[in-house]
Amino acid sequence: MADALRKLGMTAALGTLILAAGISGCSSMTTDHVDCNVVKLQAESGRTDAEIASAIGASEADVAKCHGPATSGNKAADAVPSAY
């Protein structure tokens, strides 16, 4: 009986450890990055920065940063020189 309780305790401790490691790992994967493609589409549909920020869970300042020129691989069409 004591062996069964010891094994049950070890299993419970291991399960708790795995659960805690999984939760802490998931929280480190979140970022404060705003997807500017989503912001652009929402702005084109007539939504304000405040509405977009509320919908995606970001600040208005982060949403406003997306209105500048494209700086990543997802270049906006107006960033391409007109000579091409």
Contacts in CASP RR format, 6 or more apart in sequence:
PFRMAT RR
TARGET T0000
AUTHOR 0000-0000-0000
METHOD contacts of the structure
MODEL  1
MADALRKLGMTAALGTLILAAGISGCSSMTTDHVDCNVVKLQAESGRTDA
EIASAIGASEADVAKCHGPATSGNKAADAVPSAY
32 58 0 8 1.000
32 62 0 8 1.000
34 56 0 8 1.000
34 58 0 8 1.000
34 62 0 8 1.000
34 63 0 8 1.000
34 65 0 8 1.000
34 66 0 8 1.000
35 56 0 8 1.000
36 65 0 8 1.000
36 66 0 8 1.000
36 70 0 8 1.000
36 72 0 8 1.000
36 74 0 8 1.000
37 74 0 8 1.000
38 56 0 8 1.000
39 52 0 8 1.000
39 56 0 8 1.000
39 63 0 8 1.000
39 66 0 8 1.000
39 67 0 8 1.000
40 66 0 8 1.000
40 76 0 8 1.000
42 51 0 8 1.000
42 52 0 8 1.000
42 55 0 8 1.000
43 49 0 8 1.000
43 52 0 8 1.000
43 67 0 8 1.000
47 55 0 8 1.000
49 60 0 8 1.000
49 63 0 8 1.000
49 64 0 8 1.000
50 60 0 8 1.000
52 58 0 8 1.000
52 63 0 8 1.000
53 59 0 8 1.000
53 60 0 8 1.000
53 62 0 8 1.000
53 63 0 8 1.000
56 63 0 8 1.000
69 76 0 8 1.000
69 79 0 8 1.000
70 76 0 8 1.000
70 79 0 8 1.000
END
